[in-house]
Amino acid sequence: MPPPPHTPRYESLDVWRGAACLSILLTHSVAGYVATPELEARVRAEGGSVADWLVVLSARLWVGVPLFFVISGYCIAAAADAARRKPRAGGTFFKRRFRRIYPPLWAFLAVAAAGVALLPAAALPGPTSDHVRPLPRPWELAPAQWLGSLTLTESWRHHLGGPGTDYFAKQLWTLCYEEQFYLVVGLIVLVARQWLFPLAAAISLAVYLNVADLNAVLGDRIGVDLNAYQRPLRGFFFDGLWLAFAAGIAVYYRANHATPVTRWCLDGVLAAGLVSTARAVPTPWDFQANLTGELLTAFAAALLLGWLHGADAALASARATAPLRWAGRRCYSLYLVHCPVAPLIQWNLYRCGVTGPTEALLVTVPLACAASLAAAWAFHRAVESRFLNAPPPPPVPGGSDATRGTDAADAPLAVLTGSGVPGPAPVPR
Protein backbone atom coordinates (compact mmCIF):
# COMPACT_ATOMS: atom_id res chain seq x y z
CA MET A 1 0.00 0.00 0.00
CA PRO A 2 1.46 3.41 -0.96
CA PRO A 3 2.02 5.83 1.94
CA PRO A 4 -1.03 8.04 2.65
CA PRO A 5 -0.90 11.72 1.63
CA HIS A 6 -0.60 14.36 4.34
CA THR A 7 -3.22 16.88 3.16
CA PRO A 8 -4.63 15.81 -0.22
CA ARG A 9 -7.31 18.47 -0.42
CA TYR A 10 -6.12 21.97 -1.28
CA GLU A 11 -9.08 23.94 0.05
CA SER A 12 -8.31 27.23 -1.71
CA LEU A 13 -8.13 25.70 -5.20
CA ASP A 14 -11.65 27.02 -5.79
CA VAL A 15 -10.19 30.51 -5.31
CA TRP A 16 -7.45 29.91 -7.88
CA ARG A 17 -9.84 28.18 -10.22
CA GLY A 18 -12.22 31.12 -10.03
CA ALA A 19 -9.40 33.58 -10.69
CA ALA A 20 -8.27 31.58 -13.72
CA CYS A 21 -11.77 31.25 -15.14
CA LEU A 22 -12.64 34.92 -14.68
CA SER A 23 -9.37 35.97 -16.30
CA ILE A 24 -10.24 33.90 -19.37
CA LEU A 25 -13.74 35.36 -19.42
CA LEU A 26 -12.26 38.87 -19.44
CA THR A 27 -9.95 37.93 -22.29
CA HIS A 28 -12.79 36.58 -24.42
CA SER A 29 -14.84 39.70 -23.68
CA VAL A 30 -12.34 41.92 -25.54
CA ALA A 31 -10.12 39.69 -27.70
CA GLY A 32 -10.88 39.56 -31.39
CA TYR A 33 -12.66 42.84 -32.08
CA VAL A 34 -11.54 45.36 -29.44
CA ALA A 35 -8.18 43.91 -28.42
CA THR A 36 -6.63 43.51 -31.86
CA PRO A 37 -3.05 43.21 -33.13
CA GLU A 38 -3.45 46.71 -34.56
CA LEU A 39 -4.35 48.18 -31.15
CA GLU A 40 -1.40 46.44 -29.50
CA ALA A 41 0.98 47.65 -32.22
CA ARG A 42 -0.23 51.24 -31.78
CA VAL A 43 0.07 51.13 -27.99
CA ARG A 44 3.51 49.58 -28.25
CA ALA A 45 4.72 52.22 -30.69
CA GLU A 46 2.98 55.35 -29.41
CA GLY A 47 1.54 54.58 -26.01
CA GLY A 48 -2.14 55.01 -25.29
CA SER A 49 -4.84 55.89 -22.82
CA VAL A 50 -5.51 54.02 -19.60
CA ALA A 51 -8.34 52.20 -21.38
CA ASP A 52 -6.00 51.19 -24.21
CA TRP A 53 -3.52 49.70 -21.76
CA LEU A 54 -6.25 47.91 -19.79
CA VAL A 55 -7.59 46.29 -22.95
CA VAL A 56 -4.10 45.20 -24.01
CA LEU A 57 -3.57 43.77 -20.52
CA SER A 58 -6.95 42.02 -20.59
CA ALA A 59 -5.98 40.30 -23.82
CA ARG A 60 -3.07 38.72 -21.93
CA LEU A 61 -5.28 37.17 -19.28
CA TRP A 62 -5.07 33.93 -21.25
CA VAL A 63 -2.65 33.10 -18.42
CA GLY A 64 -5.67 31.49 -16.80
CA VAL A 65 -5.23 28.55 -19.17
CA PRO A 66 -1.81 27.34 -17.92
CA LEU A 67 -2.96 28.08 -14.37
CA PHE A 68 -5.85 25.70 -15.02
CA PHE A 69 -3.43 23.04 -16.24
CA VAL A 70 -1.40 23.33 -13.04
CA ILE A 71 -4.54 23.07 -10.89
CA SER A 72 -5.65 20.11 -12.94
CA GLY A 73 -2.30 18.40 -12.41
CA TYR A 74 -2.68 18.80 -8.65
CA CYS A 75 -6.24 17.50 -8.59
CA ILE A 76 -5.74 14.55 -10.89
CA ALA A 77 -2.62 13.57 -8.94
CA ALA A 78 -4.74 13.66 -5.78
CA ALA A 79 -7.53 11.63 -7.40
CA ALA A 80 -5.06 9.08 -8.77
CA ASP A 81 -3.22 8.86 -5.46
CA ALA A 82 -6.53 8.10 -3.74
CA ALA A 83 -7.74 5.70 -6.44
CA ARG A 84 -4.61 3.55 -6.35
CA ARG A 85 -5.38 2.59 -2.73
CA LYS A 86 -8.65 0.90 -3.75
CA PRO A 87 -9.57 -2.29 -5.58
CA ARG A 88 -10.21 -1.82 -9.31
CA ALA A 89 -8.38 1.50 -9.09
CA GLY A 90 -8.08 2.15 -12.82
CA GLY A 91 -11.72 1.42 -13.60
CA THR A 92 -12.93 3.67 -10.80
CA PHE A 93 -10.66 6.49 -11.92
CA PHE A 94 -11.82 6.37 -15.55
CA LYS A 95 -15.50 6.02 -14.63
CA ARG A 96 -15.43 9.10 -12.42
CA ARG A 97 -13.58 11.14 -15.03
CA PHE A 98 -16.02 10.14 -17.78
CA ARG A 99 -19.10 10.95 -15.70
CA ARG A 100 -17.70 14.29 -14.62
CA ILE A 101 -16.70 15.55 -18.06
CA TYR A 102 -18.61 14.08 -20.97
CA PRO A 103 -22.34 14.33 -20.11
CA PRO A 104 -22.14 18.09 -19.33
CA LEU A 105 -20.01 18.57 -22.46
CA TRP A 106 -22.58 16.82 -24.67
CA ALA A 107 -25.44 18.80 -23.12
CA PHE A 108 -23.58 22.05 -23.76
CA LEU A 109 -22.81 21.15 -27.38
CA ALA A 110 -26.44 20.21 -28.03
CA VAL A 111 -27.83 23.44 -26.58
CA ALA A 112 -25.15 25.64 -28.17
CA ALA A 113 -25.53 24.04 -31.60
CA ALA A 114 -29.30 24.52 -31.52
CA GLY A 115 -28.89 28.15 -30.46
CA VAL A 116 -26.31 28.96 -33.13
CA ALA A 117 -28.43 27.27 -35.80
CA LEU A 118 -31.33 29.60 -34.97
CA LEU A 119 -29.33 32.85 -34.94
CA PRO A 120 -29.37 35.12 -37.99
CA ALA A 121 -26.12 35.13 -39.94
CA ALA A 122 -25.36 38.76 -39.07
CA ALA A 123 -25.44 37.98 -35.35
CA LEU A 124 -22.69 35.38 -35.58
CA PRO A 125 -19.17 36.65 -34.78
CA GLY A 126 -17.22 37.76 -37.82
CA PRO A 127 -13.66 36.79 -38.72
CA THR A 128 -10.83 37.70 -36.36
CA SER A 129 -7.06 37.55 -36.67
CA ASP A 130 -7.20 34.07 -35.08
CA HIS A 131 -10.30 32.49 -36.61
CA VAL A 132 -12.15 32.74 -39.90
CA ARG A 133 -15.25 31.28 -38.23
CA PRO A 134 -15.14 31.95 -34.48
CA LEU A 135 -18.55 30.29 -34.04
CA PRO A 136 -19.44 28.07 -37.01
CA ARG A 137 -22.89 26.82 -37.89
CA PRO A 138 -23.32 23.16 -36.90
CA TRP A 139 -23.48 22.05 -40.53
CA GLU A 140 -20.26 23.87 -41.41
CA LEU A 141 -18.20 21.25 -39.56
CA ALA A 142 -17.38 17.91 -41.12
CA PRO A 143 -18.64 14.76 -39.34
CA ALA A 144 -15.05 13.94 -38.35
CA GLN A 145 -14.68 17.39 -36.75
CA TRP A 146 -17.90 16.91 -34.81
CA LEU A 147 -16.68 13.51 -33.67
CA GLY A 148 -13.46 15.16 -32.52
CA SER A 149 -15.37 17.72 -30.44
CA LEU A 150 -17.75 15.14 -28.96
CA THR A 151 -14.91 12.82 -27.96
CA LEU A 152 -12.36 15.54 -27.14
CA THR A 153 -9.91 14.15 -29.67
CA GLU A 154 -10.05 17.02 -32.16
CA SER A 155 -6.65 18.45 -31.21
CA TRP A 156 -4.90 15.35 -32.61
CA ARG A 157 -7.54 13.64 -34.78
CA HIS A 158 -6.22 15.26 -37.98
CA HIS A 159 -2.94 13.36 -37.59
CA LEU A 160 -4.92 10.19 -38.33
CA GLY A 161 -6.62 11.61 -41.43
CA GLY A 162 -9.66 13.63 -42.42
CA PRO A 163 -10.10 17.42 -42.54
CA GLY A 164 -8.00 19.84 -40.53
CA THR A 165 -8.70 20.78 -36.95
CA ASP A 166 -11.80 22.86 -36.25
CA TYR A 167 -13.85 23.00 -33.08
CA PHE A 168 -17.48 23.97 -32.76
CA ALA A 169 -16.50 25.72 -29.52
CA LYS A 170 -12.93 26.96 -29.72
CA GLN A 171 -12.20 26.51 -26.02
CA LEU A 172 -12.44 22.73 -26.37
CA TRP A 173 -8.76 22.53 -27.31
CA THR A 174 -7.85 22.63 -23.62
CA LEU A 175 -10.22 19.81 -22.80
CA CYS A 176 -8.62 17.72 -25.52
CA TYR A 177 -5.30 18.07 -23.70
CA GLU A 178 -6.93 17.44 -20.32
CA GLU A 179 -8.35 14.14 -21.54
CA GLN A 180 -4.90 13.04 -22.65
CA PHE A 181 -3.48 13.97 -19.25
CA TYR A 182 -6.22 11.94 -17.53
CA LEU A 183 -5.65 8.99 -19.86
CA VAL A 184 -1.91 8.87 -19.17
CA VAL A 185 -2.36 9.12 -15.39
CA GLY A 186 -5.22 6.62 -15.46
CA LEU A 187 -3.14 4.09 -17.35
CA ILE A 188 -0.38 4.43 -14.77
CA VAL A 189 -2.92 3.77 -12.00
CA LEU A 190 -4.25 0.80 -13.97
CA VAL A 191 -0.96 -0.98 -14.67
CA ALA A 192 1.67 0.42 -12.27
CA ARG A 193 -0.03 2.12 -9.35
CA GLN A 194 3.02 1.83 -7.09
CA TRP A 195 5.02 3.82 -9.63
CA LEU A 196 2.58 6.72 -10.10
CA PHE A 197 4.98 9.55 -9.30
CA PRO A 198 8.22 8.05 -10.69
CA LEU A 199 6.48 7.31 -14.00
CA ALA A 200 4.97 10.81 -14.11
CA ALA A 201 8.48 12.20 -13.61
CA ALA A 202 9.88 9.95 -16.34
CA ILE A 203 7.18 11.06 -18.79
CA SER A 204 7.93 14.68 -17.92
CA LEU A 205 11.61 14.16 -18.68
CA ALA A 206 10.76 12.50 -22.00
CA VAL A 207 8.44 15.37 -22.97
CA TYR A 208 11.12 17.91 -22.04
CA LEU A 209 13.65 16.10 -24.25
CA ASN A 210 11.07 16.14 -27.05
CA VAL A 211 10.61 19.93 -27.05
CA ALA A 212 13.80 21.46 -25.64
CA ASP A 213 16.51 22.84 -27.91
CA LEU A 214 18.85 19.90 -27.46
CA ASN A 215 21.30 21.26 -30.01
CA ALA A 216 21.89 24.34 -27.87
CA VAL A 217 22.38 22.12 -24.80
CA LEU A 218 24.55 19.41 -26.33
CA GLY A 219 24.06 18.75 -30.03
CA ASP A 220 26.16 21.66 -31.32
CA ARG A 221 29.07 20.61 -29.11
CA ILE A 222 29.16 17.03 -30.32
CA GLY A 223 28.22 17.78 -33.92
CA VAL A 224 24.92 15.86 -33.89
CA ASP A 225 21.52 17.33 -34.80
CA LEU A 226 19.66 16.03 -31.77
CA ASN A 227 16.58 18.11 -32.56
CA ALA A 228 16.04 16.02 -35.69
CA TYR A 229 14.98 13.12 -33.48
CA GLN A 230 12.19 15.06 -31.77
CA ARG A 231 8.51 14.54 -32.64
CA PRO A 232 6.51 17.33 -30.96
CA LEU A 233 3.28 16.65 -32.88
CA ARG A 234 0.87 19.53 -32.30
CA GLY A 235 -2.21 18.51 -30.38
CA PHE A 236 -0.67 15.59 -28.49
CA PHE A 237 0.32 15.94 -24.83
CA PHE A 238 3.98 15.39 -25.70
CA ASP A 239 4.09 18.66 -27.68
CA GLY A 240 5.15 20.30 -24.40
CA LEU A 241 1.94 21.12 -22.53
CA TRP A 242 2.29 18.01 -20.37
CA LEU A 243 4.96 19.98 -18.49
CA ALA A 244 2.34 22.47 -17.26
CA PHE A 245 0.24 19.57 -15.99
CA ALA A 246 3.33 17.95 -14.46
CA ALA A 247 4.03 21.17 -12.56
CA GLY A 248 0.71 20.64 -10.78
CA ILE A 249 1.65 17.04 -9.99
CA ALA A 250 4.84 18.43 -8.45
CA VAL A 251 2.79 20.78 -6.24
CA TYR A 252 0.72 17.83 -5.01
CA TYR A 253 3.76 15.65 -4.33
CA ARG A 254 5.51 18.54 -2.59
CA ALA A 255 2.57 19.03 -0.21
CA ASN A 256 1.81 15.38 0.50
CA HIS A 257 4.80 13.08 0.08
CA ALA A 258 8.03 15.06 -0.22
CA THR A 259 10.73 15.30 2.42
CA PRO A 260 12.20 18.75 3.10
CA VAL A 261 15.11 17.98 0.78
CA THR A 262 12.76 16.78 -1.96
CA ARG A 263 10.69 19.95 -1.61
CA TRP A 264 13.81 22.02 -2.19
CA CYS A 265 14.65 19.92 -5.23
CA LEU A 266 11.15 20.30 -6.70
CA ASP A 267 11.27 24.06 -6.14
CA GLY A 268 14.66 24.12 -7.84
CA VAL A 269 13.37 22.29 -10.91
CA LEU A 270 10.36 24.61 -11.20
CA ALA A 271 12.57 27.67 -10.68
CA ALA A 272 14.96 26.45 -13.37
CA GLY A 273 12.02 26.02 -15.75
CA LEU A 274 10.81 29.50 -14.89
CA VAL A 275 14.21 31.08 -15.53
CA SER A 276 14.71 29.13 -18.75
CA THR A 277 11.36 30.19 -20.22
CA ALA A 278 11.70 33.77 -18.95
CA ARG A 279 15.00 34.12 -20.82
CA ALA A 280 13.10 33.40 -24.04
CA VAL A 281 10.77 36.35 -23.35
CA PRO A 282 13.06 39.39 -23.52
CA THR A 283 10.29 42.00 -23.16
CA PRO A 284 6.69 41.97 -21.85
CA TRP A 285 5.52 42.42 -25.45
CA ASP A 286 7.06 39.06 -26.29
CA PHE A 287 4.91 37.35 -23.66
CA GLN A 288 2.45 35.57 -25.92
CA ALA A 289 0.05 32.61 -25.80
CA ASN A 290 2.56 30.10 -27.11
CA LEU A 291 4.34 27.18 -25.47
CA THR A 292 7.01 29.42 -23.93
CA GLY A 293 4.48 31.81 -22.41
CA GLU A 294 2.26 29.00 -21.20
CA LEU A 295 5.09 27.13 -19.50
CA LEU A 296 6.49 30.31 -17.97
CA THR A 297 3.08 30.96 -16.42
CA ALA A 298 2.69 27.34 -15.31
CA PHE A 299 6.07 27.18 -13.56
CA ALA A 300 5.42 30.49 -11.79
CA ALA A 301 1.94 29.35 -10.72
CA ALA A 302 3.25 26.02 -9.44
CA LEU A 303 5.90 27.73 -7.32
CA LEU A 304 3.29 30.12 -5.94
CA LEU A 305 0.79 27.36 -5.13
CA GLY A 306 3.50 25.35 -3.41
CA TRP A 307 4.66 28.24 -1.26
CA LEU A 308 1.11 29.34 -0.37
CA HIS A 309 -0.03 25.89 0.72
CA GLY A 310 0.48 26.91 4.32
CA ALA A 311 -2.01 29.76 3.87
CA ASP A 312 -4.58 27.46 2.30
CA ALA A 313 -7.20 27.61 5.05
CA ALA A 314 -7.01 31.39 5.35
CA LEU A 315 -7.47 31.90 1.61
CA ALA A 316 -10.31 29.39 1.46
CA SER A 317 -12.28 31.08 4.24
CA ALA A 318 -11.53 34.76 3.59
CA ARG A 319 -14.58 36.89 2.83
CA ALA A 320 -12.65 38.71 0.10
CA THR A 321 -12.24 35.50 -1.88
CA ALA A 322 -15.94 34.53 -1.77
CA PRO A 323 -16.68 35.74 -5.35
CA LEU A 324 -13.73 33.75 -6.67
CA ARG A 325 -14.89 30.65 -4.79
CA TRP A 326 -18.37 31.03 -6.28
CA ALA A 327 -16.92 31.11 -9.79
CA GLY A 328 -14.47 28.32 -9.02
CA ARG A 329 -17.22 25.96 -7.89
CA ARG A 330 -18.99 26.50 -11.20
CA CYS A 331 -15.82 26.53 -13.20
CA TYR A 332 -16.66 23.80 -15.71
CA SER A 333 -20.04 25.34 -16.47
CA LEU A 334 -18.51 28.80 -16.84
CA TYR A 335 -15.74 27.42 -19.00
CA LEU A 336 -18.20 25.73 -21.34
CA VAL A 337 -20.85 28.41 -21.72
CA HIS A 338 -18.82 31.61 -21.66
CA CYS A 339 -17.18 31.24 -25.04
CA PRO A 340 -20.33 31.41 -27.16
CA VAL A 341 -21.87 34.04 -24.86
CA ALA A 342 -18.99 36.52 -24.51
CA PRO A 343 -17.92 36.60 -28.19
CA LEU A 344 -21.55 36.92 -29.32
CA ILE A 345 -22.08 39.94 -27.07
CA GLN A 346 -18.75 41.49 -28.02
CA TRP A 347 -19.39 41.07 -31.75
CA ASN A 348 -22.95 42.41 -31.73
CA LEU A 349 -22.01 45.43 -29.63
CA TYR A 350 -19.03 45.99 -31.90
CA ARG A 351 -21.15 46.05 -35.05
CA CYS A 352 -23.53 48.45 -33.25
CA GLY A 353 -20.69 50.92 -32.69
CA VAL A 354 -19.17 49.90 -29.35
CA THR A 355 -15.69 49.63 -30.80
CA GLY A 356 -13.30 51.65 -28.65
CA PRO A 357 -11.43 50.43 -25.57
CA THR A 358 -13.25 52.82 -23.21
CA GLU A 359 -16.69 51.83 -24.46
CA ALA A 360 -15.73 48.16 -24.32
CA LEU A 361 -14.59 48.39 -20.70
CA LEU A 362 -17.73 50.27 -19.66
CA VAL A 363 -20.30 48.34 -21.70
CA THR A 364 -19.04 45.17 -23.38
CA VAL A 365 -17.06 43.65 -20.52
CA PRO A 366 -19.77 44.10 -17.83
CA LEU A 367 -22.50 42.75 -20.12
CA ALA A 368 -20.42 39.80 -21.35
CA CYS A 369 -19.35 38.88 -17.83
CA ALA A 370 -22.83 39.21 -16.34
CA ALA A 371 -24.44 37.16 -19.12
CA SER A 372 -21.75 34.47 -18.93
CA LEU A 373 -21.99 34.17 -15.15
CA ALA A 374 -25.79 33.96 -15.32
CA ALA A 375 -25.62 31.29 -18.03
CA ALA A 376 -23.02 29.37 -16.01
CA TRP A 377 -25.23 29.45 -12.92
CA ALA A 378 -28.19 28.12 -14.90
CA PHE A 379 -26.15 25.42 -16.65
CA HIS A 380 -24.55 24.29 -13.41
CA ARG A 381 -27.92 24.09 -11.69
CA ALA A 382 -29.72 22.34 -14.55
CA VAL A 383 -26.97 20.08 -15.91
CA GLU A 384 -23.57 19.95 -14.26
CA SER A 385 -24.80 19.43 -10.70
CA ARG A 386 -26.45 16.19 -11.80
CA PHE A 387 -23.07 14.71 -12.69
CA LEU A 388 -21.01 15.72 -9.68
CA ASN A 389 -19.28 12.69 -8.21
CA ALA A 390 -20.58 11.85 -4.76
CA PRO A 391 -18.32 13.10 -1.96
CA PRO A 392 -16.51 10.46 0.05
CA PRO A 393 -17.93 9.30 3.40
CA PRO A 394 -16.35 10.90 6.46
CA PRO A 395 -13.20 9.09 7.56
CA VAL A 396 -13.65 6.49 10.27
CA PRO A 397 -11.59 7.30 13.36
CA GLY A 398 -8.67 4.93 13.39
CA GLY A 399 -9.59 3.67 9.93
CA SER A 400 -7.11 2.21 7.51
CA ASP A 401 -5.01 4.24 5.15
CA ALA A 402 -7.23 3.00 2.34
CA THR A 403 -10.26 4.82 3.78
CA ARG A 404 -8.53 7.87 5.19
CA GLY A 405 -8.99 10.91 2.93
CA THR A 406 -10.00 8.65 0.05
CA ASP A 407 -11.39 11.15 -2.42
CA ALA A 408 -10.68 14.39 -0.66
CA ALA A 409 -9.02 15.84 -3.70
CA ASP A 410 -11.35 14.31 -6.24
CA ALA A 411 -13.92 16.93 -5.38
CA PRO A 412 -11.52 19.55 -6.71
CA LEU A 413 -11.11 18.11 -10.17
CA ALA A 414 -9.16 21.21 -10.90
CA VAL A 415 -9.95 22.56 -14.29
CA LEU A 416 -12.93 20.70 -15.41
CA THR A 417 -15.44 20.88 -12.71
CA GLY A 418 -16.95 22.70 -9.82
CA SER A 419 -17.42 22.04 -6.12
CA GLY A 420 -13.72 21.60 -5.80
CA VAL A 421 -13.20 19.76 -9.06
CA PRO A 422 -10.82 21.23 -11.65
CA GLY A 423 -11.71 22.02 -15.17
CA PRO A 424 -9.73 23.48 -18.11
CA ALA A 425 -9.92 26.84 -19.64
CA PRO A 426 -10.22 28.33 -23.08
CA VAL A 427 -8.01 30.34 -25.32
CA PRO A 428 -8.15 30.14 -29.09
CA ARG A 429 -5.14 28.38 -30.58
N, C-alpha and C positions, 0 to 999 in steps of 0.2 A: 504493500500500500504506500503510495507517495506521501511525503510529509504534508500535513494540513497547512493551508495558508494562514497567515497571521490575521489580516483584515481584508478579506476579498472584496467587500463592497466599498466602493469609493463614493461616499454619500453626496459629495458636491458635483459629481459628474453631470447631474441635471443642469447645474449652473453653467458649466462649460459647454454642454450640448446646446443649451438655449442661446448662449453667446454666439456659438458657431452658426446656428441656424438663422438667427436674426441678422448676422453679418451677411450671410448669403442672400437673404431676402432684400436687404438694402442694396446689394450689388445688382440684383436682377430688377430692382425698381428704377435704376438709372442707366444700366449698361445697355448699349445697343443703339439708342436714339438720342439720349442726352449726353451720356459719357461716351464720347466717340474718340477714335484716334486723332481726329482733327482738333478736338478740344484739348486733348492732352498735349499735342504738338505745340499748340498756341500757348498754353500755360507754361510749358517747358521753355519756350523761346522768349516769351514776352512777360511772363507772369500773368496774374489775373486777380479777379475779385475773390473775396472770401468764399462766395458761393461756388466759383470755378474750382477753387482748391478742394472744397468739401466734396464736390462731385467726383473730381479726379481721385480723391482718397476713397470715396465710397466704391468706386470701380475696382479698388484693390482689396476689398473685403472678401474676395474669393478665398482669402486665407482660412475662412471657416472650413473649407473642404479638407485640407490636410489636417486641421485640428480634429475634424470628424474621424479621419482615418486613425489618428492616434488614440482617440477615445474608443473607437471600435476595437483596436488591437488590445487595449486593456480589458474591455468587457468580454471579448471572445476568449482571451486567455483565461479570464476568471471562469467563464462558463465551461471551457474545456477542462480546466483544472478540477472543477467540481464534477464534471461528467465522468472523468476517468477513474473516479473512486466508486463508481456504481457498476452493477452488472449491465451488460448490453450498452456500454458507454457510447459507442459510435452511433448506434441507431437512435438513442435518445437525443443526442446532440443534433443530428440531422433533422429529426422530426420536429424539434422545437424551433430550429432555424426556419424550416419550411413554413410552419404554421405562422410564425411571426412575420414573415416577409411577403410571401406570395399572395395569399388571399387579399390583403389590403391593396397590394399592387394591382391585381387584376380588377378589383372594384374601381380603383382610381382610373385605370385605363379605359374601362367601359364607360364610366360617367364622362370623362374628359373627351373621349372620341365622339360620344353622342352630342355633347355640347358644341364641340368644334364643327361637327357636320351641320349643325343648325345655324351657325353664325353666318352672316353675310360676308362675302369675300373681302369687302373693304375693312371689316372689323378685325380681320386676322393680321397679326404683326407682319410688317413688310421686311424686306431683306436688311440685314445688318452686315457689318464687316466680318462677322463670324459665321453667319448662316444665311443661305439663300431662302430657306423656308424655316423660320424659327418655330412655327407651329403648323405642321402640314395637315391637310385634310386626311382622314383615315384612309381613303382610297388612293392617296398619292404615295403610300409606302407599298413596297413589294411584299408578298406573303412571307418571304424569308426575313425581311426586316421586322415585320410584325412578330414573327416567331422569336427573333432575337430580343425584342423588347419584352415579350411575355415570359421568356425564360431567363432573361438577364444574361444573355450570351452575345448580345449585339456588338460589344466592343471587340470581340475576336472572331465572330462568326465568319466575317468576310475572308479570313485566312483559309477557310475550308471551301470557299466558292460562293457563287451568287453575287448579287449587287453589293455596292459599297456600303459602308456603315451609315445608317440614318436612324435616328430614334424618333418615335412619336413625341416623347417628352425628353428634351435634351438633357435633363438632369440625371437620366437613368444611367449615364456612363459610370457614375460613381458606384451605383448599386451593382453594376456588372463586375467591377473590381472587388467589391465587398463579397460577392458570392464566391469568387475565386479564393479570397482569403479564408472564408468559412470552409470551403471544400478542402483546402490544404490542411488546415488545423483539424478538421473533422477526420480526415484520413489518418493523420498522426494518432489521434485518439483511438481510432478503430484498430490500427495495426501495431502501434508502438507507444501505448499510453505512458509507459515509464520514461520514455525519451521525449516527452512533449517539448520541453524547453531546449535541450541540446539540439534536437532536429530543427526547431524554429531558428536557432542561431546558425546552424549549418546552411539552411535555406537562405537566410539573410546574407551570409558570406557569399554564397553562390550568385545571388542576385547582384550584390555589389560588384563582383568580378565580371558580371555580364554587362554592366553599364558604366563602370569607371573607365577613365582614360588610362588603360594599362600601359600604353606606349610611353606616356609621360612618367609613369611610375617606374617602369622597368624595361619595356620593349625597346625604346630608343637606345638604351645603354648596351643591350645585348644584340641589337641588330635584328630583332624579330618583331613583325607586325602582330602583336598580341591582340589588338582590337579586331583583327580580321576573323578571330574565332568567336566573337560575341554574336548573340542572336537576340537582341532586345526587341522582339516583335511587339509592335504597338497594340495595346488592348489586352495583352496577357499580363498577369501579375509580375512576371519576371522582367518587365520593361522598366522597372525601377520603383514603382509605387509600393511594392511590398515593403520597402524599407520604412515608409511612413507608418504602415501597420505594425511592423516589427518594433518601431520605437515605442508604440503603446504596449506591446508585450513586455518590453524592457521595463516600463513603468510598473506594470503589474508584478513582475518578478522582483523588482527592487523593493517594493512595498511588502511582499509576502514571503519571499524565500531567501533573499540575498543576505549574506553576512555583511558586516561593515566594509570589509575589503572589497567584496563583490559590488557593493553599491558604489564605491569610489570608481571601480573599473567601468561599470555601466555609465556613470556620469561622464567618465573620460571618453568613452566611445561616442556618446551623444555629442559631447562638446567638440570632439574632433570632426564629426560630421557637420556640425554647425559651422565651424571655422572653415572647413573645406568648401561648403556650398556658399558661404558668405564671400569668400574670395572670388567666386565666379560672378558676383553681383557688385561691380565696382561703384555704382551710384544707385540711389533709390529709384531712379527712372528705369533701371535695368531689372528691377524686381518685378517679374512677370509670372503669369500663371503657366509656367512650364515645369519640367521635372526639377530643375535647380531651385526655383522659387518654392515649389511645393515641399521639397525635402528640407530646405532651410527652415520653413515654417514648422514642419513636423518635428525636427530635432529641437528647435527652441521650445515648442509646446511640451514635448516630452520632458525636457529638463525642468520646465516650470511646474508641470503636474507632479513630478517626482519630489521636488523641493517643497511644494505646498501641501503634500499629503498630511503633514502634521496639523495643518489648519483646516482640514477637511470638515470637521464638525461645525466649526464656526462659520465657514462659508455656506454650508448646507442649511443652516438655521437662521442666517442673517436676514433681517427684514428687507434690506436693500437688494438682496438677490432674488426675492420672491418672483418678480416678473420673468427673470431668466429661468427660474425653476419651472414656472408655468409653461413657458415655451419648450423647455427641454423635455418635459413629460409628454408633450405632444409632437415631439420632433419629427417622427416619421410621417405623421399626417401633414405637418407643415412643409416638410421637405417635398412630399409628393404634390400637394395642391398648389403651392405658391408659384411654381414656374409657369403654368398657364395663366394664373390670375394676374400676377405682377406684370409680365410682359404685355398682356392684353390691355391692362389699364394704362401702362406707359405709352403704348403705341396709339391708342385712341385719344388720349389727351394730347399727345404729340401732334397728331394730324388735325386736332382742333386748335392748335396754336400754342400749347404749353410746351415750348421748345427750349427755353433758356434754363441755365442752372438754378437761378433764383426761383423761378416759377416751379421748377421740378421739385426743389427741396420743400417748398411751401405747399404744393398741391399734390404732385404725383406721388412722392414718397409716402406722405401720410395716408393717402387713399389706397395705394397699393399694399401698404403694410396692414392697414385696418381690414381690408377685404381678405387678404391672405390669412390673417390670424382668425378672422371669423369663419372662413371656409375650413381652416384646419380644426377649429373647435368642433364644427359640425361633423366633419369627416371622422374625427377621432371618436366622437360620441356615437355616431351611427355605424361605423365600420370597424375602425382599428381596435376599439375597446373590446370587441367580440373575439379578438384573436390574441389577446394578451396571454402569455403563458401564466399559469397559476403560480402564485408565490409559494415558496417552500414552507412546510410546516415549521413551527418554532422548534429550535433545537432542544433535545431532551437533556436535562442536566445529567452530566456524566456520560452522555452518549458517546458512541464511537466516532472516530474521525470521519467515517463515511457518512454520518448524518449531521455532523457539525458544520454549519455554514454551507450546506449543500449547494444551493443555487443563489446565494446571496448576491452574486454579481451578475446572474443571468437576468435579473430584473433590469439592470442597466445594460441592455444590449446596445451599446454606445451610439451608433450612428443611425441605426435603422428603426428605432422604436421609441416608445415613450415609457412613462412610469419606470424610469431607471434603465431603459433598454436602449442601446445606441443605434443610431441610424445614419447613413451617409448624407452627403450634401451635394448640391448641384453647382456646377459651373460649366458653361459650354466649352467643349474641347474640339 
